[in-house]
Amino acid sequence: MRIVFVGPPGSGKGTQAKFLCDKFGIPQISTGDMLRAAKSEGRLPPEITKAMESGGLVPDSVVIGLIEERTQQPDAAKGFLLDGFPRTVPQADALSAMLSKRGLALDCVVALDVPENLLIERAVLRRTDKRTGQIYHLSYKPPPPDAVIEHRVDDQEDVVRRRISTYQAMTSELLPHYERLGLLRRVNGVGDVADVTQRCLAALGRV
């Protein structure tokens, strides 16, 4: 299975991606992780490293090159799940061209759908125990009385709304593009984790 997996912040995408990768025996490929690893290993040109450090964009050609290199490793022989890429239609086209050169193509693009109000509730009411790193939720999983909790910056409402807005802008053209190609599978991301997993598997035709 060669899958692109997308979902807004707080959708549970990371949890579902892990289940799918375990199920199919394929690696989860995060472009952010790859870029950080390449930077720490000194495999990126100085100008790219400088751009990353200043919060600038990394050229698509660099990211595609890293994906091409990663997807040729033995653990990706049966496929892979791409997390965090592509984000734009030009990136999607570049990914398709790279795979096509090797006689490959994407099987599916899975998009987790969760209403914005629920995404905000999931994130804003999240709390972290500073001592243990354990994550709690004031509604679904309240912290014990002895927990030393903090409200992380990433979980502040204005930050959460901004991240969701960025995701919506990113996918406004990408998802219709994949829909036109017949690759898009929308999955309801609301409900029990196991139920969402079953919906993902059904969308992939693997239940």
Backbone as CSV, one residue per row, in Angstrom:
resi,resn,N_x,N_y,N_z,CA_x,CA_y,CA_z,C_x,C_y,C_z
1,MET,0.836,-1.192,0.000,0.000,0.000,0.000,0.878,1.252,0.000
2,ARG,0.622,2.128,-0.949,1.294,3.438,-0.979,0.226,4.490,-0.704
3,ILE,0.308,5.070,0.495,-0.769,5.920,1.006,-0.246,7.317,1.334
4,VAL,-1.036,8.331,0.994,-0.847,9.676,1.540,-1.934,9.845,2.594
5,PHE,-1.537,10.283,3.789,-2.481,10.393,4.907,-2.529,11.841,5.368
6,VAL,-3.722,12.434,5.359,-3.852,13.836,5.758,-4.968,13.980,6.791
7,GLY,-4.836,14.990,7.618,-5.848,15.270,8.626,-5.441,16.502,9.402
8,PRO,-6.414,17.250,9.907,-6.100,18.482,10.640,-5.463,18.193,11.989
9,PRO,-4.826,19.190,12.598,-4.262,19.013,13.940,-5.357,18.599,14.915
10,GLY,-5.092,17.555,15.692,-6.068,17.092,16.666,-7.045,16.068,16.122
11,SER,-6.829,15.628,14.883,-7.757,14.673,14.265,-7.479,13.233,14.671
12,GLY,-6.330,12.997,15.311,-5.949,11.628,15.654,-5.184,10.950,14.523
13,LYS,-4.692,11.753,13.593,-3.994,11.218,12.417,-2.779,10.374,12.808
14,GLY,-2.010,10.841,13.779,-0.809,10.106,14.177,-1.134,8.722,14.710
15,THR,-2.190,8.627,15.530,-2.615,7.339,16.087,-3.060,6.394,14.981
16,GLN,-3.893,6.910,14.063,-4.398,6.065,12.984,-3.288,5.655,12.021
17,ALA,-2.360,6.562,11.756,-1.243,6.245,10.856,-0.432,5.076,11.415
18,LYS,-0.211,5.086,12.728,0.558,3.991,13.350,-0.168,2.657,13.187
19,PHE,-1.487,2.651,13.404,-2.262,1.419,13.245,-2.146,0.887,11.814
20,LEU,-2.297,1.787,10.830,-2.257,1.360,9.430,-0.879,0.815,9.064
21,CYS,0.159,1.496,9.546,1.522,1.032,9.232,1.792,-0.332,9.849
22,ASP,1.325,-0.533,11.075,1.491,-1.839,11.724,0.700,-2.910,10.970
23,LYS,-0.500,-2.556,10.541,-1.375,-3.493,9.846,-0.757,-3.966,8.532
24,PHE,-0.194,-3.026,7.764,0.320,-3.356,6.430,1.817,-3.631,6.399
25,GLY,2.491,-3.437,7.539,3.932,-3.672,7.576,4.708,-2.699,6.712
26,ILE,4.279,-1.420,6.758,4.938,-0.383,5.953,5.421,0.742,6.866
27,PRO,6.436,1.498,6.451,6.931,2.585,7.296,6.085,3.848,7.167
28,GLN,6.006,4.585,8.272,5.394,5.914,8.254,6.501,6.913,7.948
29,ILE,6.348,7.628,6.852,7.392,8.541,6.410,6.938,9.980,6.644
30,SER,7.574,10.624,7.609,7.273,12.014,7.931,8.354,12.893,7.318
31,THR,7.938,13.827,6.463,8.936,14.688,5.810,9.653,15.559,6.839
32,GLY,8.931,15.959,7.889,9.582,16.757,8.933,10.698,15.981,9.607
33,ASP,10.427,14.712,9.933,11.455,13.871,10.565,12.642,13.664,9.628
34,MET,12.347,13.452,8.343,13.429,13.226,7.371,14.321,14.452,7.241
35,LEU,13.706,15.625,7.188,14.488,16.859,7.053,15.361,17.086,8.290
36,ARG,14.781,16.844,9.466,15.575,17.033,10.694,16.736,16.049,10.752
37,ALA,16.492,14.797,10.329,17.563,13.794,10.327,18.651,14.169,9.330
38,ALA,18.245,14.593,8.137,19.224,14.969,7.106,20.052,16.165,7.560
39,LYS,19.400,17.082,8.270,20.119,18.253,8.785,21.142,17.839,9.831
40,SER,20.720,16.993,10.792,21.627,16.580,11.865,22.789,15.745,11.341
41,GLU,22.555,15.041,10.219,23.610,14.215,9.624,24.478,14.992,8.636
42,GLY,24.184,16.271,8.464,24.980,17.115,7.568,24.785,16.791,6.099
43,ARG,23.605,16.264,5.727,23.367,15.882,4.331,22.646,16.957,3.520
44,LEU,22.389,18.097,4.150,21.713,19.173,3.439,22.685,20.302,3.113
45,PRO,22.519,20.957,1.966,23.355,22.110,1.635,23.188,23.205,2.689
46,PRO,24.228,24.011,2.915,24.169,25.054,3.953,22.987,26.004,3.803
47,GLU,22.632,26.331,2.548,21.530,27.285,2.361,20.184,26.682,2.789
48,ILE,20.057,25.357,2.647,18.815,24.707,3.070,18.743,24.657,4.595
49,THR,19.870,24.328,5.217,19.940,24.312,6.679,19.609,25.679,7.242
50,LYS,20.144,26.716,6.607,19.896,28.090,7.064,18.415,28.434,6.933
51,ALA,17.802,28.002,5.834,16.373,28.269,5.625,15.537,27.590,6.696
52,MET,15.888,26.350,7.040,15.150,25.626,8.075,15.268,26.324,9.422
53,GLU,16.453,26.772,9.734,16.686,27.413,11.030,15.935,28.729,11.166
54,SER,15.684,29.390,10.040,14.977,30.675,10.084,13.481,30.512,9.848
55,GLY,13.031,29.239,9.761,11.614,28.986,9.551,11.171,29.120,8.110
56,GLY,12.139,29.183,7.186,11.823,29.315,5.765,11.417,27.986,5.147
57,LEU,10.980,28.050,3.900,10.530,26.859,3.193,11.698,26.109,2.562
58,VAL,11.615,24.808,2.596,12.599,23.955,1.925,12.077,23.678,0.521
59,PRO,12.908,23.843,-0.511,12.445,23.611,-1.881,11.842,22.215,-2.059
60,ASP,10.773,22.151,-2.853,10.105,20.865,-3.089,11.071,19.817,-3.628
61,SER,12.010,20.248,-4.467,12.937,19.289,-5.080,13.775,18.567,-4.024
62,VAL,14.124,19.283,-2.955,14.911,18.682,-1.879,14.074,17.630,-1.150
63,VAL,12.813,17.988,-0.844,11.931,17.072,-0.120,11.648,15.822,-0.966
64,ILE,11.366,16.028,-2.249,11.106,14.897,-3.146,12.322,13.984,-3.224
65,GLY,13.505,14.589,-3.258,14.738,13.790,-3.290,14.868,12.916,-2.055
66,LEU,14.533,13.474,-0.892,14.604,12.701,0.346,13.561,11.580,0.356
67,ILE,12.356,11.883,-0.151,11.305,10.862,-0.207,11.711,9.740,-1.162
68,GLU,12.289,10.114,-2.292,12.717,9.101,-3.259,13.758,8.168,-2.635
69,GLU,14.704,8.774,-1.932,15.755,7.998,-1.274,15.163,7.081,-0.201
70,ARG,14.226,7.645,0.590,13.641,6.875,1.701,12.762,5.723,1.202
71,THR,12.009,5.958,0.142,11.078,4.922,-0.330,11.776,3.807,-1.096
72,GLN,13.084,3.935,-1.302,13.828,2.860,-1.943,14.529,1.962,-0.928
73,GLN,14.348,2.267,0.354,14.950,1.432,1.387,14.131,0.148,1.560
74,PRO,14.769,-0.924,2.030,14.122,-2.245,2.083,12.785,-2.277,2.814
75,ASP,12.656,-1.486,3.898,11.412,-1.566,4.664,10.220,-0.958,3.928
76,ALA,10.484,-0.241,2.822,9.404,0.357,2.037,9.074,-0.474,0.797
77,ALA,9.606,-1.688,0.743,9.386,-2.532,-0.440,7.901,-2.854,-0.640
78,LYS,7.164,-2.969,0.476,5.736,-3.297,0.380,4.856,-2.052,0.352
79,GLY,5.488,-0.881,0.400,4.731,0.359,0.387,5.153,1.296,1.498
80,PHE,4.375,2.357,1.685,4.709,3.365,2.687,3.483,4.232,2.946
81,LEU,3.523,4.952,4.056,2.502,5.942,4.368,3.188,7.285,4.500
82,LEU,2.811,8.225,3.661,3.401,9.566,3.678,2.589,10.473,4.590
83,ASP,3.264,11.071,5.558,2.619,11.936,6.546,3.256,13.322,6.459
84,GLY,2.463,14.316,6.049,2.988,15.684,5.977,3.388,16.118,4.586
85,PHE,3.194,15.282,3.603,3.544,15.607,2.217,2.725,14.708,1.309
86,PRO,2.201,15.255,0.215,2.314,16.634,-0.258,1.341,17.570,0.452
87,ARG,1.624,18.863,0.329,0.755,19.898,0.897,0.128,20.769,-0.188
88,THR,0.677,20.712,-1.393,0.168,21.526,-2.494,0.013,20.656,-3.740
89,VAL,-0.719,21.173,-4.736,-0.891,20.427,-5.978,0.444,20.244,-6.709
90,PRO,1.299,21.286,-6.813,2.610,21.058,-7.445,3.425,19.966,-6.739
91,GLN,3.356,19.909,-5.422,4.049,18.844,-4.701,3.443,17.487,-5.027
92,ALA,2.116,17.434,-5.141,1.444,16.186,-5.498,1.873,15.723,-6.889
93,ASP,1.991,16.668,-7.812,2.425,16.330,-9.172,3.871,15.838,-9.177
94,ALA,4.714,16.489,-8.372,6.126,16.078,-8.298,6.246,14.675,-7.700
95,LEU,5.428,14.397,-6.689,5.429,13.059,-6.078,4.994,12.011,-7.096
96,SER,3.939,12.316,-7.843,3.433,11.388,-8.851,4.477,11.112,-9.923
97,ALA,5.179,12.174,-10.366,6.208,12.016,-11.397,7.369,11.169,-10.882
98,MET,7.745,11.383,-9.599,8.848,10.616,-9.016,8.496,9.133,-8.951
99,LEU,7.270,8.828,-8.513,6.852,7.432,-8.432,6.706,6.811,-9.817
100,SER,6.176,7.591,-10.747,5.947,7.094,-12.107,7.247,6.653,-12.771
101,LYS,8.329,7.356,-12.482,9.646,7.001,-13.040,10.037,5.579,-12.661
102,ARG,9.542,5.145,-11.500,9.862,3.806,-10.996,8.734,2.815,-11.280
103,GLY,7.764,3.230,-12.087,6.645,2.348,-12.410,5.683,2.173,-11.258
104,LEU,5.624,3.152,-10.351,4.768,3.075,-9.170,3.724,4.185,-9.195
105,ALA,2.731,4.058,-8.326,1.704,5.092,-8.182,1.093,4.986,-6.796
106,LEU,0.470,6.058,-6.343,-0.238,6.018,-5.071,-1.460,5.105,-5.196
107,ASP,-1.757,4.397,-4.101,-2.978,3.592,-4.057,-4.161,4.416,-3.571
108,CYS,-3.886,5.327,-2.630,-4.999,5.985,-1.962,-4.524,7.218,-1.202
109,VAL,-5.398,8.204,-1.089,-5.175,9.367,-0.235,-6.296,9.374,0.799
110,VAL,-5.955,9.171,2.052,-6.941,9.119,3.130,-6.969,10.468,3.841
111,ALA,-8.159,11.053,3.936,-8.326,12.334,4.636,-9.275,12.139,5.810
112,LEU,-8.775,12.386,7.020,-9.624,12.296,8.210,-10.433,13.586,8.347
113,ASP,-11.737,13.451,8.461,-12.624,14.604,8.626,-13.117,14.686,10.064
114,VAL,-12.825,15.823,10.714,-13.306,16.079,12.075,-13.790,17.530,12.118
115,PRO,-14.993,17.794,12.644,-15.494,19.172,12.710,-14.554,20.087,13.493
116,GLU,-14.480,21.332,13.066,-13.541,22.276,13.685,-13.808,22.460,15.173
117,ASN,-15.091,22.534,15.573,-15.389,22.754,17.000,-14.874,21.608,17.864
118,LEU,-14.899,20.383,17.336,-14.397,19.230,18.082,-12.868,19.244,18.135
119,LEU,-12.237,19.633,17.042,-10.771,19.749,17.031,-10.310,20.732,18.108
120,ILE,-11.020,21.860,18.208,-10.651,22.881,19.188,-10.862,22.356,20.610
121,GLU,-11.994,21.664,20.825,-12.262,21.113,22.156,-11.204,20.082,22.546
122,ARG,-10.844,19.214,21.606,-9.845,18.176,21.890,-8.526,18.794,22.330
123,ALA,-8.129,19.863,21.653,-6.816,20.450,21.917,-6.824,21.394,23.111
124,VAL,-7.809,22.289,23.164,-7.804,23.346,24.175,-7.975,22.785,25.588
125,LEU,-8.679,21.663,25.722,-8.887,21.078,27.046,-7.825,20.023,27.395
126,ARG,-6.812,19.926,26.555,-5.734,18.965,26.818,-4.766,19.561,27.854
127,ARG,-4.282,18.717,28.732,-3.307,19.144,29.744,-2.201,18.094,29.835
128,THR,-1.000,18.538,30.164,0.156,17.649,30.265,0.711,17.681,31.680
129,ASP,1.027,16.495,32.206,1.682,16.411,33.513,3.164,16.716,33.316
130,LYS,3.614,17.794,33.922,5.005,18.238,33.721,6.022,17.219,34.228
131,ARG,5.644,16.419,35.198,6.587,15.444,35.777,6.743,14.210,34.902
132,THR,5.620,13.739,34.352,5.647,12.444,33.650,5.485,12.562,32.133
133,GLY,4.987,13.703,31.664,4.719,13.849,30.231,3.387,13.242,29.818
134,GLN,2.672,12.645,30.781,1.371,12.031,30.494,0.378,13.113,30.051
135,ILE,-0.403,12.789,29.008,-1.385,13.743,28.492,-2.773,13.379,29.013
136,TYR,-3.474,14.397,29.497,-4.841,14.214,29.989,-5.781,15.145,29.222
137,HIS,-7.080,14.958,29.446,-8.080,15.834,28.847,-9.113,16.150,29.923
138,LEU,-9.430,17.429,30.099,-10.301,17.827,31.201,-11.686,17.196,31.118
139,SER,-12.146,16.845,29.906,-13.466,16.223,29.758,-13.395,14.704,29.668
140,TYR,-12.477,14.189,28.819,-12.464,12.751,28.518,-11.575,11.938,29.446
141,LYS,-10.508,12.551,29.933,-9.540,11.806,30.755,-8.930,12.772,31.770
142,PRO,-9.692,13.128,32.809,-9.217,14.131,33.776,-7.938,13.682,34.487
143,PRO,-7.049,14.623,34.779,-5.813,14.273,35.493,-6.101,13.930,36.949
144,PRO,-5.255,13.085,37.556,-5.430,12.769,38.989,-5.099,13.997,39.838
145,PRO,-5.543,14.000,41.088,-5.329,15.178,41.951,-3.859,15.565,42.128
146,ASP,-2.959,14.577,42.057,-1.548,14.885,42.320,-0.770,15.277,41.057
147,ALA,-1.438,15.356,39.916,-0.747,15.709,38.672,-0.331,17.177,38.690
148,VAL,0.849,17.441,38.158,1.326,18.823,38.027,1.092,19.216,36.566
149,ILE,-0.077,19.784,36.311,-0.477,19.959,34.916,-0.088,21.328,34.361
150,GLU,0.122,21.337,33.060,0.367,22.584,32.348,-0.454,22.599,31.061
151,HIS,-0.776,23.794,30.615,-1.505,23.984,29.361,-0.480,24.433,28.332
152,ARG,-0.082,23.524,27.450,0.993,23.819,26.508,0.593,24.931,25.540
153,VAL,1.606,25.650,25.074,1.367,26.750,24.131,0.643,26.246,22.890
154,ASP,1.041,25.061,22.397,0.430,24.490,21.188,-1.063,24.224,21.362
155,ASP,-1.513,24.137,22.626,-2.907,23.820,22.894,-3.739,25.049,23.263
156,GLN,-3.146,26.233,23.177,-3.905,27.463,23.408,-4.844,27.697,22.232
157,GLU,-6.033,28.229,22.499,-7.067,28.298,21.467,-6.632,29.078,20.236
158,ASP,-5.967,30.222,20.416,-5.580,31.017,19.240,-4.575,30.268,18.370
159,VAL,-3.676,29.514,19.017,-2.686,28.728,18.265,-3.378,27.587,17.522
160,VAL,-4.309,26.924,18.208,-5.037,25.801,17.599,-5.830,26.285,16.383
161,ARG,-6.535,27.407,16.533,-7.325,27.939,15.414,-6.430,28.286,14.228
162,ARG,-5.257,28.825,14.527,-4.322,29.199,13.456,-3.823,27.954,12.717
163,ARG,-3.528,26.883,13.461,-3.044,25.655,12.834,-4.127,25.007,11.978
164,ILE,-5.365,25.045,12.466,-6.471,24.489,11.690,-6.674,25.299,10.416
165,SER,-6.596,26.621,10.539,-6.758,27.494,9.376,-5.678,27.217,8.335
166,THR,-4.450,26.990,8.804,-3.338,26.672,7.895,-3.614,25.359,7.168
167,TYR,-4.114,24.366,7.903,-4.437,23.073,7.294,-5.528,23.233,6.237
168,GLN,-6.560,23.987,6.565,-7.673,24.165,5.628,-7.209,24.857,4.347
169,ALA,-6.343,25.855,4.500,-5.818,26.545,3.320,-4.961,25.595,2.482
170,MET,-4.174,24.755,3.183,-3.280,23.816,2.517,-4.053,22.808,1.686
171,THR,-5.171,22.323,2.231,-5.887,21.225,1.566,-7.017,21.697,0.653
172,SER,-7.257,23.001,0.587,-8.385,23.511,-0.201,-8.256,23.151,-1.681
173,GLU,-7.044,23.042,-2.174,-6.822,22.636,-3.569,-6.331,21.199,-3.667
174,LEU,-5.584,20.749,-2.641,-4.983,19.413,-2.691,-6.031,18.299,-2.699
175,LEU,-7.011,18.381,-1.795,-8.002,17.309,-1.714,-8.892,17.236,-2.958
176,PRO,-9.386,18.375,-3.487,-10.131,18.289,-4.756,-9.290,17.723,-5.900
177,HIS,-7.989,18.009,-5.891,-7.075,17.475,-6.908,-7.065,15.943,-6.854
178,TYR,-6.893,15.392,-5.653,-6.870,13.937,-5.511,-8.251,13.328,-5.748
179,GLU,-9.300,14.099,-5.438,-10.651,13.606,-5.709,-10.864,13.452,-7.216
180,ARG,-10.383,14.425,-7.998,-10.506,14.350,-9.457,-9.761,13.140,-10.017
181,LEU,-8.673,12.771,-9.340,-7.888,11.616,-9.786,-8.478,10.291,-9.299
182,GLY,-9.527,10.367,-8.499,-10.170,9.148,-7.991,-9.416,8.482,-6.856
183,LEU,-8.501,9.217,-6.225,-7.673,8.630,-5.162,-8.159,8.953,-3.755
184,LEU,-8.988,9.985,-3.622,-9.339,10.484,-2.298,-10.377,9.601,-1.611
185,ARG,-10.107,9.278,-0.337,-11.057,8.571,0.506,-11.232,9.390,1.785
186,ARG,-12.405,9.953,1.970,-12.683,10.731,3.182,-13.188,9.792,4.281
187,VAL,-12.649,9.954,5.469,-13.007,9.083,6.594,-13.493,9.942,7.754
188,ASN,-14.638,9.574,8.307,-15.158,10.251,9.489,-14.244,9.957,10.675
189,GLY,-13.597,11.010,11.192,-12.634,10.824,12.283,-13.218,11.017,13.663
190,VAL,-14.546,11.053,13.773,-15.209,11.252,15.066,-15.588,9.905,15.660
191,GLY,-15.299,9.744,16.960,-15.712,8.509,17.642,-14.547,7.754,18.252
192,ASP,-14.821,6.540,18.663,-13.824,5.686,19.291,-12.669,5.404,18.327
193,VAL,-11.445,5.349,18.867,-10.248,5.128,18.045,-10.386,3.871,17.187
194,ALA,-10.882,2.792,17.790,-11.013,1.525,17.057,-12.019,1.645,15.919
195,ASP,-13.084,2.412,16.143,-14.089,2.600,15.090,-13.505,3.375,13.910
196,VAL,-12.724,4.393,14.226,-12.096,5.190,13.162,-11.112,4.326,12.376
197,THR,-10.388,3.459,13.083,-9.464,2.542,12.406,-10.206,1.656,11.422
198,GLN,-11.351,1.128,11.836,-12.153,0.273,10.947,-12.620,1.041,9.715
199,ARG,-12.979,2.315,9.915,-13.396,3.136,8.770,-12.225,3.360,7.811
200,CYS,-11.034,3.575,8.369,-9.845,3.752,7.523,-9.588,2.486,6.700
201,LEU,-9.666,1.341,7.360,-9.439,0.075,6.665,-10.499,-0.153,5.580
202,ALA,-11.749,0.211,5.899,-12.830,0.071,4.907,-12.566,0.971,3.700
203,ALA,-12.083,2.173,3.964,-11.786,3.111,2.881,-10.681,2.571,1.977
204,LEU,-9.784,1.791,2.578,-8.677,1.201,1.822,-9.058,-0.149,1.219
205,GLY,-10.285,-0.579,1.500,-10.733,-1.875,0.971,-10.051,-3.054,1.616
206,ARG,-9.660,-2.892,2.899,-8.890,-3.945,3.570,-9.531,-4.444,4.866
207,VAL,-10.839,-4.320,4.981,-11.486,-4.827,6.203,-11.664,-6.336,6.095
